[in-house]
Amino acid sequence: MTPKINDFSIHVATVNGSGSQTANSVLLRAIFQMGIPVSGKNLFPSNIAGLPTWFTIRASKDGYVARRRDNEILVVMNPETAAEDIAAMPPGSMIILNEQIQVPPVPEDRIVYRVPMPKLMEGITTDVKLRRLVVNMIYVGVLAEKLGIAEDEIERALNAQLGRKPKALALNHAAVRAGWEYSNKNLPKRDPYQLERMNATTGKILIEGNTAAAIGALFGGVTVVTWYPITPSSSLVESLIDYLHQYRSDPKTGETTYAVVQAEDEIAAIGMVLGAGWAGARSMTSTSGPGISLMAEFAGYGYYTEIPGVIWDIQRVGPSTGLPTRTAQADISFVHSLSHGDTRHPVLLPSSVRDCYDFGILAFDLAERLQTPVFVLSDLDLGMNMWMSDPFPYPEKTWDRGKVLSDVELANLPKFERYRDVDGDGIPFRTLPGAKNPKGAYFTRGSGHDEAARYSEKPEVYERVMQRLSRKLETARTLMPPPLITEDPGAKVGVIAFGTTHWAMIEARDQMRAAGVPTGYLLLKGLPFTDDLKRFVQKYERVYVVEQNRDGQVADLVRLEVGELSPRVHSVRHMDGLPIDAVAVTEPILARERAARGATAVAQGVGR
Amino acid sequence: MRESRHFATTTPAGPPAGTNHIGLTRADYDGAKTTLCPGCGHNAITSGIIQAAFEAGLEPHRVAKLSGIGCSSKTPAYFLGQSHGFNAVHGRMPSIATGVHLANRELILIGVSGDGDTASIGLGQFCHMVRRNVPVVYIVENNGVYGLTKGQFSATADIGSTTKAGAKNDLLPIDLCAVAIELGCGFVARSFSGDLKQLRPLLKAAFAHHGTAVLDVISPCVTFADHEGSTKSYAAVKEHDAPLHDIEFVPFFEDIHVDYEPGTTREVEMPDGSHIYLKKLAEDYDPADREAAMRVMHEARREQKIVTGLIYVDASKPPLSEDLHMPKQSLASLPIEQARPSRQALDSIMEALRTGG
């Protein structure tokens, strides 16, 4: 039996609310501490307790962190899904079965370890409720013993999770120990899976995208935060609240340098953001699809009246309530032009936790420079799952507050007109309420207005203002983060992705290269596109835009952008609510490439 | 109009004639020319706001004028032209006001809304603004109809009131003053655009209030609701107006002794040292008694009276900014040193994420 080292996925099937989160985090962190690249994906229901939930931990010596379709190891803790979960396991896989759970006969070529979990718990605590919560630690012990996770790593991880609760710590530790000992004494190893120490995670952090975004906002100097609770966005503001409390309030007086308001709905949340942005604060809110829908009217107001604000959209599956706890990239075209009329918003597309941090800062600079709402489109996979990253660097640049006239500057001007394009970049100057010089006062309105902010219905005035806003978006192109481009030598095929699709793309490119299809890759970081896009498409015979939605929203935007090159642009979509995996990228592209290259060969043959 | 012999006249001493205590003239509080219908009650309220702001000596640059959508919401363009203005989307001015206050609590916010803007599309935001006690002088110019869309009923239209075309309203009106009192509002007043003598001191008192001040001002729509059958016509309001008291306001900067007979007048002190004097009319009315206020509102509805005056006042409730422990300085003007934590702070956050601790 050839050992399989540091390259497999562990799939844990439990019941929501059963306390398995701690067990899974301990496993994830212990593997991380062993220096092995690791990622965790929580597949959870829209429910507080009782429905099935799965957690997948992928260990990958090659550093791949995308979801995989197949798992090598299954932990069966949920009677309701046990039969289905086991049926999905391939030959050669390993199954840890809570013996209490009745399952149909498992084929001989699956390696089953039966563990009398309730019995083992009897020796640990008499409290029935605690038994139910702590029983998950038994499978941690069994896995640790079977896979070779050193006990001190489990201990460290447990300590990090429960160090502040000594009683719980002792109890959990006893359960791990019981699982480990039972496995060691009674279950001879028959599986090939093995974890061995590496040094690929030294110095790295483990973090969720929402937490990273919160840290970005914290260091971006946010002062006004408004929100309405919604999955999968809530944890962004909740962790921001914790950090603000810790780092931006005076421990003695309780005085803060920020304000957080839980709004009555998302309309009020964005209204407060715009009110605060108008008055000069760095303001933000965070939401998901349904909240974005509610924000539409104010989003257009912010665009037309030119008020900065930052709106995070942690995308989930729509339409409507959709699948609130599943992931998608399907809000792009809606958000890019959110609101009626000719509205266009800059959109940032973070693909990593590092991007979440960087864009948490950058979004404020862009919003204040461009005087417009800026949207950041993360997703549930990025926002709520744990990702490895190098630590975030301290921002070396100061902040950009944009074109705000001071009292002195105002005094020196012959006159001030709020919407006059003085510099030719489409961005006018603004004053803040409270400016002492009466020249600075102006009236903000969502109705037609001229350069001096006066009410106007004149056709030529309306058109002039709208054309200037369009010029402003051209300026935005030069300020958006450029895409990340990496190109294989000799590649004829280009691939474009954004957001969390990036992680499947890294793996897919390796697979395609191995299959004889090297690629050039453009990782998109925002909209509007920078000039890099057209140059990239120009270089390749075929360009595949890979995204997690039904209709190929970004493929459409790319086609519009590249005009006559649009026949080169093809669309690859993944849309089942689970994070995209590499095969979902590789298979359709290779199929089309085989067809295209075959057809070329045939055509050449006929030509000769 | 009601006159009172007991009140001193409040001509400020000191600054040159025709100027207020900060040296500005009334013209410094003017705005653009109105585009509303001639005779519109809203125009009278606008001039009331101008006069009250002048007399109170508001610094125009410290005022932000906010509104929603509708005839009433156009009016901030017609007063205080030296102040920043914000004409928001329909029914959502309260959230804008909340954001402005969070960004810069030094600003005095004057919000103008209508009955459609507040009681229909914006009822939710209105309620939550009151609940949070956002410091806004929130004026509802209430005529019971949608003017800009030509005369449909709003949610404050009285039962039995008719449109110009004769359609009857069968639904109970929403009484914004009662709603505000129920939600804990610390300053609730009702007035009439035809009674500036009452409205002006109410406005000045509202400027001195530190939380949400709701002023529901009945303001007849001359075009769509001034006919017989409308309960908010000039004639109907004049007939049913039932003032609770005569009102005088003495700002903090005026050292005026008000001479009144014992037992005739109530005195309310505002947080800035200003005083409101309420002279008893037919019955003694205590605006600090919340239950009495609710009772008066119910009786008024039963008797089809429009009770006007300072219905409820409690200046002690802390405004939102104090609830949130915000600094005195405006958040908008915080320097980066205060808004961006240190390098060490980031290091300690990263270390915790590395170890999981």
Interface residues (C-beta under 8 A of the other chain):
Chain A: S25 R29 A157 N159 A160 Q161 G163 G203 K204 I205 L206 I207 T211 I215 L218 F219 G220 G221 V222 T223 V224 T226 Y243 Y247 R248 S249 T253 G254 E255 T256 T257 Y258 A259 V260 V261 A263 E264 D265 I267 A268 A269 I270 G271 M272 V273 L274 G275 A276 G277 W278 A279 G280 A281 R282 S283 E297 F298 Y301 P391 F392 Y394 P395 T398 W399 T431 L432 P433 G434 A435 K436 N437 P438 G440 A441 Y442 F443 T444 R445 G446 S447 Y455
Chain B: P60 H61 R62 A64 P76 A77 G81 Q82 S83 H84 G85 F86 N87 A88 V89 R92 P94 S95 I96 A97 T98 G99 V100 H101 L102 A103 N104 E106 L107 G124 Q125 C127 H128 R132 L320 S321 L324 H325 M326 P327 S330 L331 A332 S333 L334 I336 Q338 A339 R340 P341 R343 A345 L346 I349 M350 L353 R354 T355 G356 G357
